[in-house]
Amino acid sequence: MSASGHVAIDAGRFTIEGKSRAGNETWFHLKELGLAFDIGRCPDSLVGLQKIFISHAHLDHSLGIPRYFAQRNLLGLPCGRIHVPSAAAEDYRELMAVHGRLEGFRYEFEISGLSPGETVPLRRGLEVRTHAASHRIPSNAYEVVEIRQKLDPQFADRSGPEIAALRARGTVVTLETEASLVFYTGDTDRAILDMNSAMFRSAVLMIECSFTGPDDRPRAERYRHIHMEDLFEVADRFENELIVLTHFSLRDSPAEIHSRISARCPSMLKDRIRLALPEPWVRI
C-alpha cells in the first residue's frame, strides 16, 4: 500500500490491488481474474474492466458507478456491466437516468441485479457465485469458483487411446470438480460466520474487520460490522490458505490496528493473515 492508501497483496494465483478504509473508499481489483469487488470512487484502473461486483450501496463502496459508465462512454468502450444486489438494481438504473438528464447525455449502461445463489460466468471454467451477507442494507458476498474436469478414477488405468475410444462412443470419462479461489464478504456483521460455510473453505478469504479496539464491540454491533474478536473466536474454522482483513476504521492508525491484531491473533492464523494497510503493517 502506497502513501495514497493502495494495497497490493500476492495471493498466489492472482494479485489483490485496491484500497479499503471504512467510510472512505473500498475497491479491490483482482487483475488475473479480470474483475473487481466494489468500485469506491472508480479509480482509472477499474475503467477498463468489463465486470464489477458491488457488495452494497453505501457510497464508500459504490460512489464510482456513474463515473465508470461515463468514462467508458468517453473512451468509446463497450458499456461494461455492474453487478449489484437485486434490491438496489432499479435504483441504480434510475440514478444513471438522473445523471443523463443532468448532463444532457444518454448513457449506455448495464446494471445487473444479483440475488444469493445466482452465478455469473467470467470465462470458461470460471464463475462468480453470489452469497448473502448480513449488513444494514441489502448486501451480497461473492465467491470466484473454478470448474475443473478430472478423469473419473474408474478409468485411471486406461491408456490414452482407450480413453479416446470411450469418448468416441459417448462415454463420459471425466468428473466435474470445483475449487473456490476467493471469497469476498463485502461489509457484513458476525452473522455471516454462521450463515455461510463456503467462506471458510475458499483458498483466499477477503473479510471485513472494521473494528479492533477493546471498547468497539458495541459499535460493531450497532453498525453491523465485524470486530476482530468475532473472527478470533472461531479461529479453528478457517481452512483458508490466505485471509485478508479489510475495511478498518479510520478512527485507528495502521500502527494501532497492527498492534491490536498482532497481540490478540491466535497462533494458528498468524501466518495466513494479511492486513489491507500500508507497509510495514501488512503482515503480523
ABEGO torsion letter per residue (X at the ends): XBAAGBBBBBAGABBBBEBBBBGABBBBBBAAAGBBBEAEAGBAAAAABABBBBABABAAAAAAAAAAAAAAAAAGBBAEBBBBBAAAAAAAAAAAAAAAAAAGBBBBBBBBBBBBGBBBBABBGBBBBBBBBBBABBBBBBBBBBBBBBBBAAAAABBAAAAAAAAAAGBBABBBBBBBABBBAEBBBAAAAAABAAAAABABBBBBBABABAAAAAAAAAAGBBBAAAAAAAAAABABABBBBBGBBAABBAAAAAAAAAAABBAAAAAABBBBBBOAAABX
